[in-house]
């Protein structure tokens, strides 16, 4: 539900930052393992493979935002 105040639309729903929120759960399911895998590569990997932790994080964020796009699109219908 949107409120219109002085010609500006505001969302009346608040974002719930708890594990009841499916988006927060999915972010933790992807971010925590990506962080752990990235740390393992940083501390135990060779110097020439230091791009791997960044690529793991980018892949995790990309998967999350693609999932979020389709999840929110499904919620609107």
N, CA, C and O atoms as a GROMACS GRO file, in nm:
protein
  308
    1UNK      N    1   0.085  -0.117   0.000
    1UNK     CA    2   0.000   0.000   0.000
    1UNK      C    3   0.089   0.123   0.000
    1UNK      O    4   0.183   0.132   0.079
    2UNK      N    5   0.060   0.216  -0.088
    2UNK     CA    6   0.142   0.336  -0.101
    2UNK      C    7   0.066   0.457  -0.051
    2UNK      O    8  -0.054   0.471  -0.074
    3UNK      N    9   0.138   0.545   0.017
    3UNK     CA   10   0.083   0.674   0.058
    3UNK      C   11   0.138   0.780  -0.036
    3UNK      O   12   0.253   0.772  -0.079
    4UNK      N   13   0.056   0.877  -0.068
    4UNK     CA   14   0.101   0.989  -0.151
    4UNK      C   15   0.094   1.115  -0.065
    4UNK      O   16  -0.013   1.157  -0.022
    5UNK      N   17   0.212   1.174  -0.040
    5UNK     CA   18   0.220   1.297   0.039
    5UNK      C   19   0.293   1.401  -0.046
    5UNK      O   20   0.408   1.381  -0.084
    6UNK      N   21   0.226   1.510  -0.073
    6UNK     CA   22   0.282   1.618  -0.155
    6UNK      C   23   0.333   1.567  -0.289
    6UNK      O   24   0.436   1.613  -0.337
    7UNK      N   25   0.263   1.475  -0.350
    7UNK     CA   26   0.299   1.424  -0.481
    7UNK      C   27   0.409   1.318  -0.480
    7UNK      O   28   0.452   1.273  -0.586
    8UNK      N   29   0.456   1.278  -0.362
    8UNK     CA   30   0.562   1.179  -0.351
    8UNK      C   31   0.502   1.052  -0.291
    8UNK      O   32   0.433   1.056  -0.190
    9UNK      N   33   0.530   0.938  -0.357
    9UNK     CA   34   0.477   0.810  -0.308
    9UNK      C   35   0.571   0.752  -0.203
    9UNK      O   36   0.693   0.750  -0.222
   10UNK      N   37   0.515   0.705  -0.093
   10UNK     CA   38   0.590   0.640   0.014
   10UNK      C   39   0.532   0.503   0.038
   10UNK      O   40   0.410   0.485   0.035
   11UNK      N   41   0.619   0.406   0.064
   11UNK     CA   42   0.572   0.271   0.097
   11UNK      C   43   0.530   0.270   0.243
   11UNK      O   44   0.605   0.316   0.330
   12UNK      N   45   0.413   0.218   0.271
   12UNK     CA   46   0.368   0.213   0.409
   12UNK      C   47   0.416   0.086   0.480
   12UNK      O   48   0.413   0.078   0.603
   13UNK      N   49   0.460  -0.013   0.402
   13UNK     CA   50   0.509  -0.136   0.463
   13UNK      C   51   0.653  -0.116   0.507
   13UNK      O   52   0.732  -0.052   0.438
   14UNK      N   53   0.687  -0.171   0.622
   14UNK     CA   54   0.824  -0.161   0.672
   14UNK      C   55   0.897  -0.290   0.644
   14UNK      O   56   0.836  -0.396   0.634
   15UNK      N   57   1.028  -0.280   0.631
   15UNK     CA   58   1.110  -0.397   0.606
   15UNK      C   59   1.141  -0.463   0.739
   15UNK      O   60   1.191  -0.398   0.831
   16UNK      N   61   1.111  -0.592   0.750
   16UNK     CA   62   1.132  -0.665   0.875
   16UNK      C   63   1.266  -0.738   0.868
   16UNK      O   64   1.284  -0.828   0.786
   17UNK      N   65   1.359  -0.699   0.953
   17UNK     CA   66   1.492  -0.758   0.955
   17UNK      C   67   1.495  -0.870   1.059
   17UNK      O   68   1.549  -0.854   1.168
   18UNK      N   69   1.435  -0.984   1.022
   18UNK     CA   70   1.435  -1.102   1.109
   18UNK      C   71   1.431  -1.226   1.020
   18UNK      O   72   1.410  -1.215   0.899
   19UNK      N   73   1.450  -1.340   1.080
   19UNK     CA   74   1.449  -1.463   1.002
   19UNK      C   75   1.309  -1.505   0.959
   19UNK      O   76   1.294  -1.604   0.887
   20UNK      N   77   1.207  -1.433   1.001
   20UNK     CA   78   1.072  -1.457   0.950
   20UNK      C   79   1.061  -1.408   0.805
   20UNK      O   80   0.979  -1.457   0.728
   21UNK      N   81   1.144  -1.310   0.771
   21UNK     CA   82   1.146  -1.253   0.637
   21UNK      C   83   1.226  -1.346   0.546
   21UNK      O   84   1.342  -1.376   0.574
   22UNK      N   85   1.164  -1.392   0.437
   22UNK     CA   86   1.228  -1.488   0.347
   22UNK      C   87   1.350  -1.428   0.276
   22UNK      O   88   1.446  -1.500   0.248
   23UNK      N   89   1.346  -1.299   0.247
   23UNK     CA   90   1.460  -1.236   0.181
   23UNK      C   91   1.583  -1.234   0.272
   23UNK      O   92   1.695  -1.254   0.225
   24UNK      N   93   1.563  -1.209   0.400
   24UNK     CA   94   1.674  -1.209   0.496
   24UNK      C   95   1.733  -1.349   0.509
   24UNK      O   96   1.855  -1.366   0.512
   25UNK      N   97   1.646  -1.449   0.516
   25UNK     CA   98   1.695  -1.588   0.524
   25UNK      C   99   1.777  -1.625   0.402
   25UNK      O  100   1.884  -1.684   0.416
   26UNK      N  101   1.727  -1.592   0.283
   26UNK     CA  102   1.800  -1.627   0.162
   26UNK      C  103   1.934  -1.554   0.155
   26UNK      O  104   2.033  -1.610   0.109
   27UNK      N  105   1.937  -1.428   0.201
   27UNK     CA  106   2.063  -1.355   0.201
   27UNK      C  107   2.164  -1.425   0.292
   27UNK      O  108   2.281  -1.439   0.254
   28UNK      N  109   2.121  -1.469   0.411
   28UNK     CA  110   2.212  -1.540   0.501
   28UNK      C  111   2.252  -1.675   0.444
   28UNK      O  112   2.367  -1.717   0.460
   29UNK      N  113   2.160  -1.745   0.379
   29UNK     CA  114   2.194  -1.875   0.319
   29UNK      C  115   2.301  -1.861   0.212
   29UNK      O  116   2.382  -1.952   0.194
   30UNK      N  117   2.304  -1.749   0.141
   30UNK     CA  118   2.403  -1.729   0.036
   30UNK      C  119   2.528  -1.655   0.085
   30UNK      O  120   2.640  -1.690   0.046
   31UNK      N  121   2.510  -1.554   0.171
   31UNK     CA  122   2.622  -1.470   0.212
   31UNK      C  123   2.718  -1.541   0.307
   31UNK      O  124   2.839  -1.529   0.292
   32UNK      N  125   2.666  -1.612   0.404
   32UNK     CA  126   2.754  -1.678   0.503
   32UNK      C  127   2.842  -1.784   0.438
   32UNK      O  128   2.963  -1.782   0.461
   33UNK      N  129   2.789  -1.877   0.358
   33UNK     CA  130   2.878  -1.973   0.292
   33UNK      C  131   2.977  -1.906   0.196
   33UNK      O  132   3.092  -1.948   0.186
   34UNK      N  133   2.932  -1.801   0.125
   34UNK     CA  134   3.023  -1.732   0.033
   34UNK      C  135   3.136  -1.665   0.111
   34UNK      O  136   3.251  -1.666   0.067
   35UNK      N  137   3.105  -1.607   0.225
   35UNK     CA  138   3.206  -1.545   0.310
   35UNK      C  139   3.306  -1.650   0.362
   35UNK      O  140   3.426  -1.626   0.361
   36UNK      N  141   3.257  -1.764   0.406
   36UNK     CA  142   3.344  -1.870   0.457
   36UNK      C  143   3.434  -1.924   0.345
   36UNK      O  144   3.554  -1.942   0.365
   37UNK      N  145   3.376  -1.950   0.229
   37UNK     CA  146   3.455  -1.999   0.116
   37UNK      C  147   3.559  -1.895   0.074
   37UNK      O  148   3.673  -1.930   0.044
   38UNK      N  149   3.520  -1.769   0.072
   38UNK     CA  150   3.614  -1.662   0.038
   38UNK      C  151   3.729  -1.653   0.138
   38UNK      O  152   3.844  -1.636   0.098
   39UNK      N  153   3.699  -1.665   0.267
   39UNK     CA  154   3.804  -1.662   0.369
   39UNK      C  155   3.899  -1.780   0.354
   39UNK      O  156   4.021  -1.765   0.370
   40UNK      N  157   3.846  -1.896   0.325
   40UNK     CA  158   3.932  -2.014   0.306
   40UNK      C  159   4.027  -1.991   0.189
   40UNK      O  160   4.145  -2.022   0.199
   41UNK      N  161   3.975  -1.937   0.079
   41UNK     CA  162   4.062  -1.911  -0.037
   41UNK      C  163   4.166  -1.803  -0.005
   41UNK      O  164   4.279  -1.811  -0.052
   42UNK      N  165   4.128  -1.701   0.073
   42UNK     CA  166   4.224  -1.596   0.106
   42UNK      C  167   4.337  -1.650   0.192
   42UNK      O  168   4.454  -1.622   0.166
   43UNK      N  169   4.303  -1.729   0.296
   43UNK     CA  170   4.404  -1.774   0.391
   43UNK      C  171   4.483  -1.895   0.344
   43UNK      O  172   4.600  -1.909   0.379
   44UNK      N  173   4.421  -1.983   0.267
   44UNK     CA  174   4.489  -2.107   0.227
   44UNK      C  175   4.520  -2.115   0.078
   44UNK      O  176   4.588  -2.208   0.035
   45UNK      N  177   4.473  -2.020   0.001
   45UNK     CA  178   4.498  -2.023  -0.143
   45UNK      C  179   4.632  -1.961  -0.179
   45UNK      O  180   4.694  -1.891  -0.099
   46UNK      N  181   4.672  -1.986  -0.298
   46UNK     CA  182   4.797  -1.928  -0.347
   46UNK      C  183   4.773  -1.782  -0.388
   46UNK      O  184   4.660  -1.741  -0.413
   47UNK      N  185   4.880  -1.706  -0.395
   47UNK     CA  186   4.871  -1.563  -0.427
   47UNK      C  187   4.812  -1.539  -0.566
   47UNK      O  188   4.739  -1.441  -0.586
   48UNK      N  189   4.841  -1.627  -0.661
   48UNK     CA  190   4.792  -1.604  -0.797
   48UNK      C  191   4.643  -1.631  -0.812
   48UNK      O  192   4.585  -1.598  -0.916
   49UNK      N  193   4.578  -1.690  -0.711
   49UNK     CA  194   4.435  -1.718  -0.718
   49UNK      C  195   4.354  -1.629  -0.624
   49UNK      O  196   4.251  -1.671  -0.573
   50UNK      N  197   4.400  -1.506  -0.600
   50UNK     CA  198   4.331  -1.417  -0.508
   50UNK      C  199   4.203  -1.356  -0.567
   50UNK      O  200   4.128  -1.290  -0.496
   51UNK      N  201   4.179  -1.376  -0.696
   51UNK     CA  202   4.055  -1.326  -0.756
   51UNK      C  203   3.936  -1.416  -0.723
   51UNK      O  204   3.821  -1.374  -0.740
   52UNK      N  205   3.960  -1.536  -0.676
   52UNK     CA  206   3.852  -1.632  -0.650
   52UNK      C  207   3.757  -1.584  -0.539
   52UNK      O  208   3.636  -1.595  -0.558
   53UNK      N  209   3.806  -1.531  -0.424
   53UNK     CA  210   3.710  -1.485  -0.322
   53UNK      C  211   3.616  -1.376  -0.373
   53UNK      O  212   3.497  -1.378  -0.342
   54UNK      N  213   3.669  -1.284  -0.451
   54UNK     CA  214   3.583  -1.179  -0.505
   54UNK      C  215   3.480  -1.236  -0.601
   54UNK      O  216   3.364  -1.195  -0.600
   55UNK      N  217   3.522  -1.330  -0.684
   55UNK     CA  218   3.427  -1.389  -0.779
   55UNK      C  219   3.321  -1.472  -0.706
   55UNK      O  220   3.206  -1.476  -0.751
   56UNK      N  221   3.356  -1.536  -0.595
   56UNK     CA  222   3.257  -1.612  -0.516
   56UNK      C  223   3.152  -1.516  -0.460
   56UNK      O  224   3.032  -1.546  -0.465
   57UNK      N  225   3.196  -1.402  -0.407
   57UNK     CA  226   3.101  -1.304  -0.354
   57UNK      C  227   3.012  -1.245  -0.463
   57UNK      O  228   2.892  -1.226  -0.442
   58UNK      N  229   3.070  -1.215  -0.577
   58UNK     CA  230   2.992  -1.158  -0.688
   58UNK      C  231   2.887  -1.259  -0.736
   58UNK      O  232   2.774  -1.222  -0.765
   59UNK      N  233   2.925  -1.384  -0.745
   59UNK     CA  234   2.830  -1.487  -0.788
   59UNK      C  235   2.718  -1.502  -0.686
   59UNK      O  236   2.601  -1.513  -0.724
   60UNK      N  237   2.751  -1.501  -0.556
   60UNK     CA  238   2.648  -1.513  -0.452
   60UNK      C  239   2.553  -1.395  -0.456
   60UNK      O  240   2.432  -1.414  -0.448
   61UNK      N  241   2.605  -1.273  -0.469
   61UNK     CA  242   2.519  -1.155  -0.476
   61UNK      C  243   2.432  -1.157  -0.600
   61UNK      O  244   2.315  -1.120  -0.594
   62UNK      N  245   2.487  -1.200  -0.712
   62UNK     CA  246   2.410  -1.208  -0.836
   62UNK      C  247   2.295  -1.307  -0.823
   62UNK      O  248   2.183  -1.279  -0.865
   63UNK      N  249   2.324  -1.423  -0.767
   63UNK     CA  250   2.219  -1.524  -0.746
   63UNK      C  251   2.110  -1.469  -0.655
   63UNK      O  252   1.992  -1.487  -0.682
   64UNK      N  253   2.152  -1.401  -0.546
   64UNK     CA  254   2.053  -1.346  -0.452
   64UNK      C  255   1.964  -1.243  -0.519
   64UNK      O  256   1.842  -1.249  -0.504
   65UNK      N  257   2.022  -1.149  -0.594
   65UNK     CA  258   1.940  -1.044  -0.654
   65UNK      C  259   1.854  -1.095  -0.769
   65UNK      O  260   1.747  -1.039  -0.793
   66UNK      N  261   1.897  -1.196  -0.839
   66UNK     CA  262   1.811  -1.258  -0.941
   66UNK      C  263   1.694  -1.328  -0.873
   66UNK      O  264   1.579  -1.315  -0.917
   67UNK      N  265   1.724  -1.402  -0.765
   67UNK     CA  266   1.616  -1.467  -0.690
   67UNK      C  267   1.520  -1.363  -0.633
   67UNK      O  268   1.398  -1.382  -0.640
   68UNK      N  269   1.572  -1.253  -0.578
   68UNK     CA  270   1.490  -1.148  -0.519
   68UNK      C  271   1.400  -1.083  -0.623
   68UNK      O  272   1.284  -1.051  -0.595
   69UNK      N  273   1.453  -1.062  -0.743
   69UNK     CA  274   1.373  -1.002  -0.850
   69UNK      C  275   1.252  -1.090  -0.881
   69UNK      O  276   1.139  -1.040  -0.888
   70UNK      N  277   1.274  -1.220  -0.899
   70UNK     CA  278   1.162  -1.310  -0.930
   70UNK      C  279   1.070  -1.329  -0.811
   70UNK      O  280   0.949  -1.343  -0.829
   71UNK      N  281   1.123  -1.328  -0.690
   71UNK     CA  282   1.041  -1.342  -0.569
   71UNK      C  283   0.948  -1.223  -0.553
   71UNK      O  284   0.829  -1.240  -0.527
   72UNK      N  285   1.001  -1.102  -0.570
   72UNK     CA  286   0.916  -0.983  -0.556
   72UNK      C  287   0.815  -0.972  -0.670
   72UNK      O  288   0.704  -0.924  -0.651
   73UNK      N  289   0.854  -1.016  -0.788
   73UNK     CA  290   0.761  -1.015  -0.901
   73UNK      C  291   0.645  -1.111  -0.874
   73UNK      O  292   0.530  -1.083  -0.907
   74UNK      N  293   0.678  -1.225  -0.814
   74UNK     CA  294   0.573  -1.323  -0.780
   74UNK      C  295   0.483  -1.268  -0.669
   74UNK      O  296   0.363  -1.293  -0.669
   75UNK      N  297   0.540  -1.193  -0.574
   75UNK     CA  298   0.461  -1.136  -0.464
   75UNK      C  299   0.362  -1.031  -0.514
   75UNK      O  300   0.254  -1.017  -0.457
   76UNK      N  301   0.398  -0.959  -0.619
   76UNK     CA  302   0.307  -0.855  -0.671
   76UNK      C  303   0.185  -0.914  -0.738
   76UNK      O  304   0.080  -0.852  -0.742
   77UNK      N  305   0.198  -1.036  -0.793
   77UNK     CA  306   0.086  -1.099  -0.863
   77UNK      C  307  -0.011  -1.158  -0.770
   77UNK      O  308  -0.112  -1.214  -0.814
   0.00000   0.00000   0.00000
